[in-house]
Amino acid sequence: MALKNLNEYLSLIPVVRQCPGGSLWSSYDEEGDVLYVNFRESVPATDSELTDDDIILRYDGDDLVGITILHASKR
């Protein structure tokens, strides 16, 4: 089975390489229109910050461990 959007996925390589720890996990909640991006596997956040453009930055201490993008389909 051919992947239709292969070039779009390949364009993510520079983004993933620059992620904290060089890792990236993501999931999309279609019903809530929320994109979850994690830079570490299974790390709970100890703090979070909501930006002016409805993005939640999640931290473990001083380390950014993920972002939550609200209204993802409208971006």
C-alpha positions as CSV (number, residue, x, y, z in Angstrom):
1,M,0.0,0.0,0.0
2,A,1.5,3.3,-1.1
3,L,1.5,6.2,1.4
4,K,-0.2,9.2,-0.4
5,N,1.4,11.8,1.8
6,L,4.9,10.4,2.0
7,N,6.6,13.7,1.1
8,E,4.7,15.5,3.9
9,Y,5.9,12.9,6.4
10,L,9.5,13.2,5.1
11,S,9.3,17.0,5.6
12,L,8.9,16.3,9.3
13,I,12.4,14.9,9.6
14,P,14.1,18.3,10.3
15,V,11.4,19.1,12.9
16,V,11.8,15.8,14.7
17,R,15.6,16.1,14.7
18,Q,15.3,19.5,16.5
19,C,12.8,18.2,19.1
20,P,13.9,18.0,22.7
21,G,15.5,14.6,23.0
22,G,15.1,14.0,19.3
23,S,11.8,12.2,19.8
24,L,8.2,13.0,18.8
25,W,5.0,11.3,19.6
26,S,1.6,12.7,18.5
27,S,-2.0,12.0,18.5
28,Y,-5.1,13.8,17.2
29,D,-8.5,13.9,18.9
30,E,-10.9,14.6,16.0
31,E,-13.9,15.1,18.3
32,G,-12.1,17.7,20.5
33,D,-10.0,19.0,17.6
34,V,-6.9,18.8,19.7
35,L,-3.4,17.7,18.6
36,Y,-1.2,16.3,21.3
37,V,2.6,16.4,20.7
38,N,5.0,14.7,23.2
39,F,8.8,14.9,23.2
40,R,9.1,12.1,25.7
41,E,7.3,8.9,26.0
42,S,4.9,8.6,29.0
43,V,6.2,11.6,31.0
44,P,3.6,13.4,33.1
45,A,3.7,17.2,33.1
46,T,4.4,18.9,36.4
47,D,3.4,22.3,35.1
48,S,1.8,23.9,32.1
49,E,1.3,27.3,30.5
50,L,-1.5,28.4,28.1
51,T,-0.3,30.7,25.4
52,D,-2.3,33.5,23.8
53,D,-3.0,31.4,20.7
54,D,-4.5,28.4,22.6
55,I,-1.4,26.2,22.8
56,I,-0.6,24.5,26.1
57,L,3.1,24.1,26.8
58,R,3.7,21.2,29.2
59,Y,6.7,20.9,31.4
60,D,8.4,18.5,33.7
61,G,10.4,20.8,35.9
62,D,12.2,23.2,33.4
63,D,12.0,20.7,30.5
64,L,9.4,21.1,27.8
65,V,7.8,17.6,27.5
66,G,4.9,18.4,25.1
67,I,2.5,20.7,23.6
68,T,-1.3,20.6,23.2
69,I,-2.7,22.5,20.3
70,L,-6.4,23.4,20.7
71,H,-8.5,24.1,17.5
72,A,-5.9,22.2,15.5
73,S,-7.9,21.9,12.3
74,K,-8.2,25.7,12.1
75,R,-4.5,26.3,11.9
